[in-house]
Amino acid sequence: MSPQLLGAVVALLLGALVALLAARRRTAARPEFVAWAKSSYSGGGENNACVEVAHNDQGLTGIRDTKDKEVGPILAVPHVAWRAFLRDVAP
């Protein structure tokens, strides 16, 4: 793994931890996201690794598994951490 990719992953995970701790202080409820978008890298079959991404007005970006979207976990990270992740992993 390249140092840039490792740095991006660490930044994303740290951002997720900060967001999780802040969200737990505010409320125990699941963050609200409205317009989920399926990743353009997701395949068309049912067994592919597909993710969806959404943003909310609380400054968070949500990432979830398409196959488990109704009750599955949502990784919520600050918008700035998500943008840094995308910037660092872009070809």
PyMOL Python script that loads the backbone (N, CA, C, O; Angstrom):
from pymol import cmd

cmd.read_pdbstr("""\
ATOM      1  N   MET A   1       0.856  -1.176   0.000  1.00  0.00           N
ATOM      2  CA  MET A   1       0.000   0.000   0.000  1.00  0.00           C
ATOM      3  C   MET A   1       0.896   1.231   0.000  1.00  0.00           C
ATOM      4  O   MET A   1       1.849   1.325   0.774  1.00  0.00           O
ATOM      5  N   SER A   2       0.575   2.163  -0.874  1.00  0.00           N
ATOM      6  CA  SER A   2       1.391   3.372  -0.982  1.00  0.00           C
ATOM      7  C   SER A   2       1.208   4.252   0.258  1.00  0.00           C
ATOM      8  O   SER A   2       0.167   4.184   0.911  1.00  0.00           O
ATOM      9  N   PRO A   3       2.195   5.067   0.584  1.00  0.00           N
ATOM     10  CA  PRO A   3       2.061   5.972   1.734  1.00  0.00           C
ATOM     11  C   PRO A   3       0.876   6.921   1.599  1.00  0.00           C
ATOM     12  O   PRO A   3       0.231   7.245   2.596  1.00  0.00           O
ATOM     13  N   GLN A   4       0.579   7.375   0.375  1.00  0.00           N
ATOM     14  CA  GLN A   4      -0.546   8.283   0.170  1.00  0.00           C
ATOM     15  C   GLN A   4      -1.868   7.583   0.459  1.00  0.00           C
ATOM     16  O   GLN A   4      -2.745   8.150   1.111  1.00  0.00           O
ATOM     17  N   LEU A   5      -2.012   6.345  -0.027  1.00  0.00           N
ATOM     18  CA  LEU A   5      -3.240   5.596   0.210  1.00  0.00           C
ATOM     19  C   LEU A   5      -3.380   5.262   1.685  1.00  0.00           C
ATOM     20  O   LEU A   5      -4.474   5.367   2.238  1.00  0.00           O
ATOM     21  N   LEU A   6      -2.299   4.866   2.327  1.00  0.00           N
ATOM     22  CA  LEU A   6      -2.334   4.578   3.752  1.00  0.00           C
ATOM     23  C   LEU A   6      -2.735   5.825   4.538  1.00  0.00           C
ATOM     24  O   LEU A   6      -3.538   5.745   5.468  1.00  0.00           O
ATOM     25  N   GLY A   7      -2.179   6.970   4.168  1.00  0.00           N
ATOM     26  CA  GLY A   7      -2.543   8.226   4.828  1.00  0.00           C
ATOM     27  C   GLY A   7      -4.011   8.556   4.638  1.00  0.00           C
ATOM     28  O   GLY A   7      -4.670   9.037   5.560  1.00  0.00           O
ATOM     29  N   ALA A   8      -4.524   8.298   3.442  1.00  0.00           N
ATOM     30  CA  ALA A   8      -5.941   8.566   3.170  1.00  0.00           C
ATOM     31  C   ALA A   8      -6.835   7.664   3.998  1.00  0.00           C
ATOM     32  O   ALA A   8      -7.846   8.113   4.538  1.00  0.00           O
ATOM     33  N   VAL A   9      -6.467   6.387   4.101  1.00  0.00           N
ATOM     34  CA  VAL A   9      -7.259   5.444   4.890  1.00  0.00           C
ATOM     35  C   VAL A   9      -7.232   5.829   6.366  1.00  0.00           C
ATOM     36  O   VAL A   9      -8.266   5.809   7.032  1.00  0.00           O
ATOM     37  N   VAL A  10      -6.072   6.174   6.871  1.00  0.00           N
ATOM     38  CA  VAL A  10      -5.956   6.588   8.275  1.00  0.00           C
ATOM     39  C   VAL A  10      -6.775   7.848   8.531  1.00  0.00           C
ATOM     40  O   VAL A  10      -7.471   7.938   9.543  1.00  0.00           O
ATOM     41  N   ALA A  11      -6.700   8.824   7.621  1.00  0.00           N
ATOM     42  CA  ALA A  11      -7.479  10.059   7.785  1.00  0.00           C
ATOM     43  C   ALA A  11      -8.970   9.768   7.763  1.00  0.00           C
ATOM     44  O   ALA A  11      -9.725  10.351   8.542  1.00  0.00           O
ATOM     45  N   LEU A  12      -9.402   8.881   6.890  1.00  0.00           N
ATOM     46  CA  LEU A  12     -10.819   8.524   6.813  1.00  0.00           C
ATOM     47  C   LEU A  12     -11.271   7.835   8.094  1.00  0.00           C
ATOM     48  O   LEU A  12     -12.339   8.143   8.622  1.00  0.00           O
ATOM     49  N   LEU A  13     -10.472   6.915   8.591  1.00  0.00           N
ATOM     50  CA  LEU A  13     -10.838   6.205   9.821  1.00  0.00           C
ATOM     51  C   LEU A  13     -10.838   7.136  11.030  1.00  0.00           C
ATOM     52  O   LEU A  13     -11.720   7.042  11.883  1.00  0.00           O
ATOM     53  N   LEU A  14      -9.865   8.027  11.108  1.00  0.00           N
ATOM     54  CA  LEU A  14      -9.851   8.985  12.216  1.00  0.00           C
ATOM     55  C   LEU A  14     -11.045   9.931  12.132  1.00  0.00           C
ATOM     56  O   LEU A  14     -11.661  10.256  13.147  1.00  0.00           O
ATOM     57  N   GLY A  15     -11.362  10.364  10.932  1.00  0.00           N
ATOM     58  CA  GLY A  15     -12.542  11.207  10.747  1.00  0.00           C
ATOM     59  C   GLY A  15     -13.804  10.484  11.147  1.00  0.00           C
ATOM     60  O   GLY A  15     -14.694  11.081  11.754  1.00  0.00           O
ATOM     61  N   ALA A  16     -13.899   9.199  10.815  1.00  0.00           N
ATOM     62  CA  ALA A  16     -15.065   8.406  11.194  1.00  0.00           C
ATOM     63  C   ALA A  16     -15.166   8.283  12.711  1.00  0.00           C
ATOM     64  O   ALA A  16     -16.261   8.364  13.269  1.00  0.00           O
ATOM     65  N   LEU A  17     -14.044   8.090  13.373  1.00  0.00           N
ATOM     66  CA  LEU A  17     -14.051   7.980  14.826  1.00  0.00           C
ATOM     67  C   LEU A  17     -14.495   9.280  15.471  1.00  0.00           C
ATOM     68  O   LEU A  17     -15.302   9.267  16.401  1.00  0.00           O
ATOM     69  N   VAL A  18     -13.980  10.398  14.992  1.00  0.00           N
ATOM     70  CA  VAL A  18     -14.368  11.708  15.522  1.00  0.00           C
ATOM     71  C   VAL A  18     -15.858  11.935  15.311  1.00  0.00           C
ATOM     72  O   VAL A  18     -16.555  12.389  16.219  1.00  0.00           O
ATOM     73  N   ALA A  19     -16.349  11.621  14.111  1.00  0.00           N
ATOM     74  CA  ALA A  19     -17.775  11.805  13.818  1.00  0.00           C
ATOM     75  C   ALA A  19     -18.632  10.890  14.683  1.00  0.00           C
ATOM     76  O   ALA A  19     -19.692  11.295  15.161  1.00  0.00           O
ATOM     77  N   LEU A  20     -18.176   9.661  14.884  1.00  0.00           N
ATOM     78  CA  LEU A  20     -18.932   8.720  15.707  1.00  0.00           C
ATOM     79  C   LEU A  20     -19.011   9.205  17.147  1.00  0.00           C
ATOM     80  O   LEU A  20     -20.082   9.173  17.753  1.00  0.00           O
ATOM     81  N   LEU A  21     -17.904   9.647  17.692  1.00  0.00           N
ATOM     82  CA  LEU A  21     -17.907  10.147  19.067  1.00  0.00           C
ATOM     83  C   LEU A  21     -18.777  11.389  19.212  1.00  0.00           C
ATOM     84  O   LEU A  21     -19.504  11.529  20.195  1.00  0.00           O
ATOM     85  N   ALA A  22     -18.703  12.288  18.240  1.00  0.00           N
ATOM     86  CA  ALA A  22     -19.537  13.496  18.281  1.00  0.00           C
ATOM     87  C   ALA A  22     -21.007  13.144  18.157  1.00  0.00           C
ATOM     88  O   ALA A  22     -21.840  13.725  18.851  1.00  0.00           O
ATOM     89  N   ALA A  23     -21.340  12.203  17.285  1.00  0.00           N
ATOM     90  CA  ALA A  23     -22.736  11.803  17.097  1.00  0.00           C
ATOM     91  C   ALA A  23     -23.281  11.136  18.354  1.00  0.00           C
ATOM     92  O   ALA A  23     -24.440  11.349  18.709  1.00  0.00           O
ATOM     93  N   ARG A  24     -22.488  10.353  19.014  1.00  0.00           N
ATOM     94  CA  ARG A  24     -22.951   9.684  20.239  1.00  0.00           C
ATOM     95  C   ARG A  24     -23.215  10.691  21.357  1.00  0.00           C
ATOM     96  O   ARG A  24     -24.092  10.483  22.196  1.00  0.00           O
ATOM     97  N   ARG A  25     -22.449  11.784  21.359  1.00  0.00           N
ATOM     98  CA  ARG A  25     -22.690  12.821  22.360  1.00  0.00           C
ATOM     99  C   ARG A  25     -24.002  13.541  22.073  1.00  0.00           C
ATOM    100  O   ARG A  25     -24.720  13.901  23.005  1.00  0.00           O
ATOM    101  N   ARG A  26     -24.330  13.759  20.784  1.00  0.00           N
ATOM    102  CA  ARG A  26     -25.557  14.479  20.420  1.00  0.00           C
ATOM    103  C   ARG A  26     -26.785  13.605  20.601  1.00  0.00           C
ATOM    104  O   ARG A  26     -27.770  14.017  21.213  1.00  0.00           O
ATOM    105  N   THR A  27     -26.716  12.389  20.059  1.00  0.00           N
ATOM    106  CA  THR A  27     -27.879  11.507  20.090  1.00  0.00           C
ATOM    107  C   THR A  27     -27.438  10.088  19.763  1.00  0.00           C
ATOM    108  O   THR A  27     -26.403   9.866  19.135  1.00  0.00           O
ATOM    109  N   ALA A  28     -28.241   9.146  20.200  1.00  0.00           N
ATOM    110  CA  ALA A  28     -27.940   7.747  19.900  1.00  0.00           C
ATOM    111  C   ALA A  28     -28.598   7.323  18.588  1.00  0.00           C
ATOM    112  O   ALA A  28     -28.433   6.183  18.154  1.00  0.00           O
ATOM    113  N   ALA A  29     -29.338   8.226  17.958  1.00  0.00           N
ATOM    114  CA  ALA A  29     -30.051   7.899  16.725  1.00  0.00           C
ATOM    115  C   ALA A  29     -29.089   7.759  15.551  1.00  0.00           C
ATOM    116  O   ALA A  29     -27.996   8.325  15.549  1.00  0.00           O
ATOM    117  N   ARG A  30     -29.514   7.006  14.572  1.00  0.00           N
ATOM    118  CA  ARG A  30     -28.756   6.811  13.344  1.00  0.00           C
ATOM    119  C   ARG A  30     -28.777   8.111  12.534  1.00  0.00           C
ATOM    120  O   ARG A  30     -29.834   8.731  12.416  1.00  0.00           O
ATOM    121  N   PRO A  31     -27.635   8.544  11.969  1.00  0.00           N
ATOM    122  CA  PRO A  31     -27.627   9.782  11.180  1.00  0.00           C
ATOM    123  C   PRO A  31     -28.592   9.673  10.001  1.00  0.00           C
ATOM    124  O   PRO A  31     -28.758   8.603   9.416  1.00  0.00           O
ATOM    125  N   GLU A  32     -29.217  10.787   9.666  1.00  0.00           N
ATOM    126  CA  GLU A  32     -30.164  10.838   8.551  1.00  0.00           C
ATOM    127  C   GLU A  32     -29.461  11.245   7.261  1.00  0.00           C
ATOM    128  O   GLU A  32     -28.729  12.234   7.223  1.00  0.00           O
ATOM    129  N   PHE A  33     -29.691  10.478   6.221  1.00  0.00           N
ATOM    130  CA  PHE A  33     -29.194  10.774   4.882  1.00  0.00           C
ATOM    131  C   PHE A  33     -30.360  10.575   3.924  1.00  0.00           C
ATOM    132  O   PHE A  33     -31.132   9.627   4.071  1.00  0.00           O
ATOM    133  N   VAL A  34     -30.490  11.454   2.952  1.00  0.00           N
ATOM    134  CA  VAL A  34     -31.665  11.410   2.085  1.00  0.00           C
ATOM    135  C   VAL A  34     -31.370  10.782   0.721  1.00  0.00           C
ATOM    136  O   VAL A  34     -31.948   9.749   0.385  1.00  0.00           O
ATOM    137  N   ALA A  35     -30.507  11.374  -0.046  1.00  0.00           N
ATOM    138  CA  ALA A  35     -30.277  10.956  -1.433  1.00  0.00           C
ATOM    139  C   ALA A  35     -29.022  10.095  -1.542  1.00  0.00           C
ATOM    140  O   ALA A  35     -27.912  10.616  -1.654  1.00  0.00           O
ATOM    141  N   TRP A  36     -29.199   8.790  -1.509  1.00  0.00           N
ATOM    142  CA  TRP A  36     -28.078   7.869  -1.639  1.00  0.00           C
ATOM    143  C   TRP A  36     -27.750   7.660  -3.114  1.00  0.00           C
ATOM    144  O   TRP A  36     -28.653   7.530  -3.940  1.00  0.00           O
ATOM    145  N   ALA A  37     -26.466   7.628  -3.443  1.00  0.00           N
ATOM    146  CA  ALA A  37     -26.011   7.398  -4.819  1.00  0.00           C
ATOM    147  C   ALA A  37     -25.128   6.149  -4.845  1.00  0.00           C
ATOM    148  O   ALA A  37     -24.218   6.007  -4.027  1.00  0.00           O
ATOM    149  N   LYS A  38     -25.397   5.262  -5.773  1.00  0.00           N
ATOM    150  CA  LYS A  38     -24.603   4.048  -5.916  1.00  0.00           C
ATOM    151  C   LYS A  38     -23.278   4.393  -6.584  1.00  0.00           C
ATOM    152  O   LYS A  38     -23.237   5.183  -7.528  1.00  0.00           O
ATOM    153  N   SER A  39     -22.209   3.806  -6.097  1.00  0.00           N
ATOM    154  CA  SER A  39     -20.882   4.052  -6.652  1.00  0.00           C
ATOM    155  C   SER A  39     -20.839   3.704  -8.135  1.00  0.00           C
ATOM    156  O   SER A  39     -21.418   2.706  -8.565  1.00  0.00           O
ATOM    157  N   SER A  40     -20.155   4.525  -8.905  1.00  0.00           N
ATOM    158  CA  SER A  40     -20.014   4.252 -10.342  1.00  0.00           C
ATOM    159  C   SER A  40     -19.098   3.054 -10.584  1.00  0.00           C
ATOM    160  O   SER A  40     -19.066   2.525 -11.695  1.00  0.00           O
ATOM    161  N   TYR A  41     -18.355   2.619  -9.573  1.00  0.00           N
ATOM    162  CA  TYR A  41     -17.486   1.459  -9.705  1.00  0.00           C
ATOM    163  C   TYR A  41     -18.182   0.162  -9.339  1.00  0.00           C
ATOM    164  O   TYR A  41     -17.582  -0.907  -9.454  1.00  0.00           O
ATOM    165  N   SER A  42     -19.431   0.227  -8.901  1.00  0.00           N
ATOM    166  CA  SER A  42     -20.178  -0.971  -8.539  1.00  0.00           C
ATOM    167  C   SER A  42     -20.561  -1.734  -9.794  1.00  0.00           C
ATOM    168  O   SER A  42     -20.882  -1.140 -10.824  1.00  0.00           O
ATOM    169  N   GLY A  43     -20.524  -3.041  -9.699  1.00  0.00           N
ATOM    170  CA  GLY A  43     -20.916  -3.874 -10.832  1.00  0.00           C
ATOM    171  C   GLY A  43     -22.425  -4.021 -10.917  1.00  0.00           C
ATOM    172  O   GLY A  43     -23.152  -3.510 -10.065  1.00  0.00           O
ATOM    173  N   GLY A  44     -22.891  -4.709 -11.927  1.00  0.00           N
ATOM    174  CA  GLY A  44     -24.326  -4.854 -12.131  1.00  0.00           C
ATOM    175  C   GLY A  44     -24.929  -6.075 -11.470  1.00  0.00           C
ATOM    176  O   GLY A  44     -26.149  -6.145 -11.322  1.00  0.00           O
ATOM    177  N   GLY A  45     -24.109  -7.048 -11.065  1.00  0.00           N
ATOM    178  CA  GLY A  45     -24.645  -8.275 -10.485  1.00  0.00           C
ATOM    179  C   GLY A  45     -25.010  -8.133  -9.022  1.00  0.00           C
ATOM    180  O   GLY A  45     -24.634  -7.166  -8.360  1.00  0.00           O
ATOM    181  N   GLU A  46     -25.755  -9.124  -8.526  1.00  0.00           N
ATOM    182  CA  GLU A  46     -26.207  -9.074  -7.135  1.00  0.00           C
ATOM    183  C   GLU A  46     -25.089  -9.343  -6.133  1.00  0.00           C
ATOM    184  O   GLU A  46     -25.170  -8.878  -4.996  1.00  0.00           O
ATOM    185  N   ASN A  47     -24.059 -10.074  -6.518  1.00  0.00           N
ATOM    186  CA  ASN A  47     -23.008 -10.461  -5.578  1.00  0.00           C
ATOM    187  C   ASN A  47     -21.791  -9.546  -5.622  1.00  0.00           C
ATOM    188  O   ASN A  47     -20.758  -9.861  -5.033  1.00  0.00           O
ATOM    189  N   ASN A  48     -21.901  -8.442  -6.299  1.00  0.00           N
ATOM    190  CA  ASN A  48     -20.776  -7.514  -6.380  1.00  0.00           C
ATOM    191  C   ASN A  48     -20.672  -6.687  -5.106  1.00  0.00           C
ATOM    192  O   ASN A  48     -21.646  -6.535  -4.369  1.00  0.00           O
ATOM    193  N   ALA A  49     -19.483  -6.158  -4.860  1.00  0.00           N
ATOM    194  CA  ALA A  49     -19.247  -5.288  -3.709  1.00  0.00           C
ATOM    195  C   ALA A  49     -19.692  -3.877  -4.076  1.00  0.00           C
ATOM    196  O   ALA A  49     -18.923  -3.112  -4.657  1.00  0.00           O
ATOM    197  N   CYS A  50     -20.916  -3.538  -3.741  1.00  0.00           N
ATOM    198  CA  CYS A  50     -21.477  -2.241  -4.097  1.00  0.00           C
ATOM    199  C   CYS A  50     -21.630  -1.373  -2.858  1.00  0.00           C
ATOM    200  O   CYS A  50     -22.047  -1.847  -1.802  1.00  0.00           O
ATOM    201  N   VAL A  51     -21.292  -0.113  -2.997  1.00  0.00           N
ATOM    202  CA  VAL A  51     -21.494   0.832  -1.906  1.00  0.00           C
ATOM    203  C   VAL A  51     -22.306   2.014  -2.393  1.00  0.00           C
ATOM    204  O   VAL A  51     -22.339   2.324  -3.584  1.00  0.00           O
ATOM    205  N   GLU A  52     -22.962   2.668  -1.441  1.00  0.00           N
ATOM    206  CA  GLU A  52     -23.719   3.876  -1.718  1.00  0.00           C
ATOM    207  C   GLU A  52     -23.192   4.980  -0.824  1.00  0.00           C
ATOM    208  O   GLU A  52     -22.737   4.725   0.291  1.00  0.00           O
ATOM    209  N   VAL A  53     -23.253   6.205  -1.317  1.00  0.00           N
ATOM    210  CA  VAL A  53     -22.748   7.366  -0.593  1.00  0.00           C
ATOM    211  C   VAL A  53     -23.833   8.436  -0.576  1.00  0.00           C
ATOM    212  O   VAL A  53     -24.549   8.621  -1.561  1.00  0.00           O
ATOM    213  N   ALA A  54     -23.951   9.142   0.553  1.00  0.00           N
ATOM    214  CA  ALA A  54     -24.899  10.257   0.667  1.00  0.00           C
ATOM    215  C   ALA A  54     -24.296  11.311   1.591  1.00  0.00           C
ATOM    216  O   ALA A  54     -23.418  11.018   2.403  1.00  0.00           O
ATOM    217  N   HIS A  55     -24.782  12.537   1.453  1.00  0.00           N
ATOM    218  CA  HIS A  55     -24.340  13.644   2.298  1.00  0.00           C
ATOM    219  C   HIS A  55     -25.551  14.172   3.065  1.00  0.00           C
ATOM    220  O   HIS A  55     -26.689  14.034   2.618  1.00  0.00           O
ATOM    221  N   ASN A  56     -25.292  14.776   4.221  1.00  0.00           N
ATOM    222  CA  ASN A  56     -26.392  15.404   4.955  1.00  0.00           C
ATOM    223  C   ASN A  56     -26.014  16.820   5.352  1.00  0.00           C
ATOM    224  O   ASN A  56     -24.889  17.261   5.116  1.00  0.00           O
ATOM    225  N   ASP A  57     -26.961  17.532   5.959  1.00  0.00           N
ATOM    226  CA  ASP A  57     -26.726  18.937   6.321  1.00  0.00           C
ATOM    227  C   ASP A  57     -26.027  19.084   7.673  1.00  0.00           C
ATOM    228  O   ASP A  57     -25.872  20.199   8.170  1.00  0.00           O
ATOM    229  N   GLN A  58     -25.607  17.975   8.265  1.00  0.00           N
ATOM    230  CA  GLN A  58     -24.855  18.014   9.520  1.00  0.00           C
ATOM    231  C   GLN A  58     -23.354  17.916   9.263  1.00  0.00           C
ATOM    232  O   GLN A  58     -22.567  17.774  10.199  1.00  0.00           O
ATOM    233  N   GLY A  59     -22.961  17.992   7.992  1.00  0.00           N
ATOM    234  CA  GLY A  59     -21.543  17.931   7.652  1.00  0.00           C
ATOM    235  C   GLY A  59     -20.976  16.532   7.555  1.00  0.00           C
ATOM    236  O   GLY A  59     -19.762  16.344   7.639  1.00  0.00           O
ATOM    237  N   LEU A  60     -21.855  15.538   7.375  1.00  0.00           N
ATOM    238  CA  LEU A  60     -21.395  14.157   7.316  1.00  0.00           C
ATOM    239  C   LEU A  60     -21.624  13.540   5.947  1.00  0.00           C
ATOM    240  O   LEU A  60     -22.561  13.900   5.234  1.00  0.00           O
ATOM    241  N   THR A  61     -20.754  12.609   5.593  1.00  0.00           N
ATOM    242  CA  THR A  61     -20.922  11.767   4.416  1.00  0.00           C
ATOM    243  C   THR A  61     -21.149  10.352   4.929  1.00  0.00           C
ATOM    244  O   THR A  61     -20.391   9.856   5.762  1.00  0.00           O
ATOM    245  N   GLY A  62     -22.190   9.709   4.429  1.00  0.00           N
ATOM    246  CA  GLY A  62     -22.509   8.340   4.831  1.00  0.00           C
ATOM    247  C   GLY A  62     -22.117   7.363   3.746  1.00  0.00           C
ATOM    248  O   GLY A  62     -22.299   7.629   2.558  1.00  0.00           O
ATOM    249  N   ILE A  63     -21.572   6.219   4.164  1.00  0.00           N
ATOM    250  CA  ILE A  63     -21.195   5.153   3.246  1.00  0.00           C
ATOM    251  C   ILE A  63     -21.853   3.886   3.764  1.00  0.00           C
ATOM    252  O   ILE A  63     -21.734   3.561   4.946  1.00  0.00           O
ATOM    253  N   ARG A  64     -22.556   3.158   2.876  1.00  0.00           N
ATOM    254  CA  ARG A  64     -23.219   1.923   3.295  1.00  0.00           C
ATOM    255  C   ARG A  64     -23.130   0.870   2.200  1.00  0.00           C
ATOM    256  O   ARG A  64     -22.859   1.179   1.040  1.00  0.00           O
ATOM    257  N   ASP A  65     -23.362  -0.374   2.589  1.00  0.00           N
ATOM    258  CA  ASP A  65     -23.390  -1.513   1.675  1.00  0.00           C
ATOM    259  C   ASP A  65     -24.752  -1.541   0.991  1.00  0.00           C
ATOM    260  O   ASP A  65     -25.783  -1.526   1.664  1.00  0.00           O
ATOM    261  N   THR A  66     -24.767  -1.580  -0.323  1.00  0.00           N
ATOM    262  CA  THR A  66     -26.022  -1.594  -1.075  1.00  0.00           C
ATOM    263  C   THR A  66     -26.884  -2.795  -0.709  1.00  0.00           C
ATOM    264  O   THR A  66     -28.108  -2.681  -0.644  1.00  0.00           O
ATOM    265  N   LYS A  67     -26.262  -3.941  -0.469  1.00  0.00           N
ATOM    266  CA  LYS A  67     -27.027  -5.154  -0.173  1.00  0.00           C
ATOM    267  C   LYS A  67     -27.661  -5.131   1.217  1.00  0.00           C
ATOM    268  O   LYS A  67     -28.578  -5.908   1.481  1.00  0.00           O
ATOM    269  N   ASP A  68     -27.200  -4.266   2.099  1.00  0.00           N
ATOM    270  CA  ASP A  68     -27.692  -4.235   3.478  1.00  0.00           C
ATOM    271  C   ASP A  68     -28.118  -2.810   3.856  1.00  0.00           C
ATOM    272  O   ASP A  68     -27.862  -2.349   4.968  1.00  0.00           O
ATOM    273  N   LYS A  69     -28.769  -2.128   2.917  1.00  0.00           N
ATOM    274  CA  LYS A  69     -29.027  -0.707   3.105  1.00  0.00           C
ATOM    275  C   LYS A  69     -30.144  -0.368   4.080  1.00  0.00           C
ATOM    276  O   LYS A  69     -30.151   0.733   4.629  1.00  0.00           O
ATOM    277  N   GLU A  70     -31.071  -1.258   4.310  1.00  0.00           N
ATOM    278  CA  GLU A  70     -32.200  -0.926   5.184  1.00  0.00           C
ATOM    279  C   GLU A  70     -31.825  -0.926   6.673  1.00  0.00           C
ATOM    280  O   GLU A  70     -32.216  -0.022   7.411  1.00  0.00           O
ATOM    281  N   VAL A  71     -31.081  -1.920   7.103  1.00  0.00           N
ATOM    282  CA  VAL A  71     -30.761  -2.022   8.528  1.00  0.00           C
ATOM    283  C   VAL A  71     -29.271  -2.148   8.812  1.00  0.00           C
ATOM    284  O   VAL A  71     -28.859  -2.196   9.971  1.00  0.00           O
ATOM    285  N   GLY A  72     -28.475  -2.200   7.770  1.00  0.00           N
ATOM    286  CA  GLY A  72     -27.033  -2.368   7.947  1.00  0.00           C
ATOM    287  C   GLY A  72     -26.365  -1.120   8.492  1.00  0.00           C
ATOM    288  O   GLY A  72     -26.984  -0.059   8.572  1.00  0.00           O
ATOM    289  N   PRO A  73     -25.107  -1.248   8.866  1.00  0.00           N
ATOM    290  CA  PRO A  73     -24.379  -0.108   9.432  1.00  0.00           C
ATOM    291  C   PRO A  73     -24.085   0.953   8.383  1.00  0.00           C
ATOM    292  O   PRO A  73     -23.976   0.667   7.191  1.00  0.00           O
ATOM    293  N   ILE A  74     -23.961   2.178   8.858  1.00  0.00           N
ATOM    294  CA  ILE A  74     -23.569   3.309   8.027  1.00  0.00           C
ATOM    295  C   ILE A  74     -22.286   3.879   8.615  1.00  0.00           C
ATOM    296  O   ILE A  74     -22.229   4.219   9.797  1.00  0.00           O
ATOM    297  N   LEU A  75     -21.266   3.978   7.785  1.00  0.00           N
ATOM    298  CA  LEU A  75     -20.043   4.655   8.194  1.00  0.00           C
ATOM    299  C   LEU A  75     -20.254   6.132   7.898  1.00  0.00           C
ATOM    300  O   LEU A  75     -20.403   6.511   6.736  1.00  0.00           O
ATOM    301  N   ALA A  76     -20.270   6.966   8.919  1.00  0.00           N
ATOM    302  CA  ALA A  76     -20.478   8.408   8.755  1.00  0.00           C
ATOM    303  C   ALA A  76     -19.176   9.123   9.090  1.00  0.00           C
ATOM    304  O   ALA A  76     -18.644   9.004  10.194  1.00  0.00           O
ATOM    305  N   VAL A  77     -18.677   9.871   8.107  1.00  0.00           N
ATOM    306  CA  VAL A  77     -17.431  10.614   8.276  1.00  0.00           C
ATOM    307  C   VAL A  77     -17.669  12.079   7.914  1.00  0.00           C
ATOM    308  O   VAL A  77     -18.587  12.377   7.149  1.00  0.00           O
ATOM    309  N   PRO A  78     -16.868  12.993   8.443  1.00  0.00           N
ATOM    310  CA  PRO A  78     -17.008  14.397   8.056  1.00  0.00           C
ATOM    311  C   PRO A  78     -16.778  14.570   6.554  1.00  0.00           C
ATOM    312  O   PRO A  78     -15.958  13.868   5.963  1.00  0.00           O
ATOM    313  N   HIS A  79     -17.511  15.518   5.934  1.00  0.00           N
ATOM    314  CA  HIS A  79     -17.348  15.776   4.499  1.00  0.00           C
ATOM    315  C   HIS A  79     -15.882  15.992   4.141  1.00  0.00           C
ATOM    316  O   HIS A  79     -15.413  15.483   3.123  1.00  0.00           O
ATOM    317  N   VAL A  80     -15.164  16.732   4.957  1.00  0.00           N
ATOM    318  CA  VAL A  80     -13.768  17.050   4.650  1.00  0.00           C
ATOM    319  C   VAL A  80     -12.911  15.780   4.616  1.00  0.00           C
ATOM    320  O   VAL A  80     -11.994  15.688   3.801  1.00  0.00           O
ATOM    321  N   ALA A  81     -13.187  14.813   5.470  1.00  0.00           N
ATOM    322  CA  ALA A  81     -12.432  13.551   5.466  1.00  0.00           C
ATOM    323  C   ALA A  81     -12.750  12.741   4.210  1.00  0.00           C
ATOM    324  O   ALA A  81     -11.860  12.124   3.625  1.00  0.00           O
ATOM    325  N   TRP A  82     -14.015  12.744   3.797  1.00  0.00           N
ATOM    326  CA  TRP A  82     -14.406  12.018   2.585  1.00  0.00           C
ATOM    327  C   TRP A  82     -13.742  12.633   1.355  1.00  0.00           C
ATOM    328  O   TRP A  82     -13.226  11.914   0.499  1.00  0.00           O
ATOM    329  N   ARG A  83     -13.756  13.967   1.267  1.00  0.00           N
ATOM    330  CA  ARG A  83     -13.120  14.640   0.130  1.00  0.00           C
ATOM    331  C   ARG A  83     -11.618  14.356   0.106  1.00  0.00           C
ATOM    332  O   ARG A  83     -11.049  14.151  -0.967  1.00  0.00           O
ATOM    333  N   ALA A  84     -10.974  14.341   1.262  1.00  0.00           N
ATOM    334  CA  ALA A  84      -9.542  14.044   1.325  1.00  0.00           C
ATOM    335  C   ALA A  84      -9.273  12.607   0.879  1.00  0.00           C
ATOM    336  O   ALA A  84      -8.302  12.344   0.169  1.00  0.00           O
ATOM    337  N   PHE A  85     -10.124  11.695   1.292  1.00  0.00           N
ATOM    338  CA  PHE A  85      -9.998  10.296   0.878  1.00  0.00           C
ATOM    339  C   PHE A  85     -10.091  10.174  -0.642  1.00  0.00           C
ATOM    340  O   PHE A  85      -9.248   9.535  -1.273  1.00  0.00           O
ATOM    341  N   LEU A  86     -11.119  10.790  -1.222  1.00  0.00           N
ATOM    342  CA  LEU A  86     -11.293  10.717  -2.677  1.00  0.00           C
ATOM    343  C   LEU A  86     -10.112  11.352  -3.408  1.00  0.00           C
ATOM    344  O   LEU A  86      -9.641  10.820  -4.414  1.00  0.00           O
ATOM    345  N   ARG A  87      -9.646  12.464  -2.913  1.00  0.00           N
ATOM    346  CA  ARG A  87      -8.508  13.146  -3.531  1.00  0.00           C
ATOM    347  C   ARG A  87      -7.265  12.247  -3.490  1.00  0.00           C
ATOM    348  O   ARG A  87      -6.520  12.172  -4.467  1.00  0.00           O
ATOM    349  N   ASP A  88      -7.045  11.574  -2.371  1.00  0.00           N
ATOM    350  CA  ASP A  88      -5.835  10.782  -2.209  1.00  0.00           C
ATOM    351  C   ASP A  88      -5.858   9.457  -2.967  1.00  0.00           C
ATOM    352  O   ASP A  88      -4.799   8.911  -3.278  1.00  0.00           O
ATOM    353  N   VAL A  89      -7.046   8.930  -3.269  1.00  0.00           N
ATOM    354  CA  VAL A  89      -7.102   7.654  -3.985  1.00  0.00           C
ATOM    355  C   VAL A  89      -7.402   7.820  -5.468  1.00  0.00           C
ATOM    356  O   VAL A  89      -7.426   6.835  -6.206  1.00  0.00           O
ATOM    357  N   ALA A  90      -7.629   9.043  -5.911  1.00  0.00           N
ATOM    358  CA  ALA A  90      -7.894   9.290  -7.335  1.00  0.00           C
ATOM    359  C   ALA A  90      -6.682   8.919  -8.170  1.00  0.00           C
ATOM    360  O   ALA A  90      -5.542   9.157  -7.772  1.00  0.00           O
ATOM    361  N   PRO A  91      -6.942   8.329  -9.341  1.00  0.00           N
ATOM    362  CA  PRO A  91      -5.805   7.941 -10.202  1.00  0.00           C
ATOM    363  C   PRO A  91      -5.061   9.149 -10.736  1.00  0.00           C
ATOM    364  O   PRO A  91      -4.085   8.998 -11.471  1.00  0.00           O
TER     365      PRO A  91
END
""", "prot")
cmd.dss("prot")
cmd.show_as("cartoon", "prot")
cmd.util.cbc("prot")
cmd.orient("prot")
